[in-house]
Amino acid sequence: MKNWSGQIFPITLLALIAGLSFWLQASQAPIEAAGSGSDDKTPDAYAENFQIRRHDDNGQLKYRLSAPHLQHFPHDDSSEIRNPELIAYRKDMPPVIVTAGQAKVTAQGEKILLSESVRIVRAGSADQPALIAETSRLDVNPEAGLADTEQAVHITQGAFWISGVGAHIDNNASTFELKSQVRGQYLAPRAQP
């Protein structure tokens, strides 16, 4: 006949340790959840000198976002970027370069909210000078190639200038629509004799 009393002690000890481990884990879970709640706005990741590239279905570069500093916030899955540069590429067209002092990228990168000295530059060509637009805030949807602002906008292209309040930009159609209080100056080129 076997002596079961010598084998029961180790089994009981293991069961007790397993029970204590489970109890300890369960008692710590509410504390961890409270620390990672929506009020905790501490960044969980940083990136220095990063670059994100997005390609279209044909493998062509669609846009590139780069900056010297990024920090990610887990409570809303957003990122804050310092001195971002967004370059949007279009087939057979000059690229559009957007820079700013700050940006916030929403979850999944659906929107980029640019602020602090936002500058939009469409490169010039042999027959027309660069177009430069400046505003204090710009909300960009890089996938759709669209951007909007409700702030004052000032646009220059060579000697031509125009300003207004609020704008809608469609990079696909190469249009820049001002919404209100529009004024400007256009000097027609002189006719050649």
PyMOL commands that set and color helices and strands:
alter all, ss='L'
color gray80, all
select helices_A, chain A and resi 5-35+107-109
alter helices_A, ss='H'
color red, helices_A
select strands_A, chain A and resi 45-55+61-73+78-82+85-90+93-99+102-105+112-122+131-141+146-157+160-170+175-185
alter strands_A, ss='S'
color yellow, strands_A
deselect
rebuild
show_as cartoon
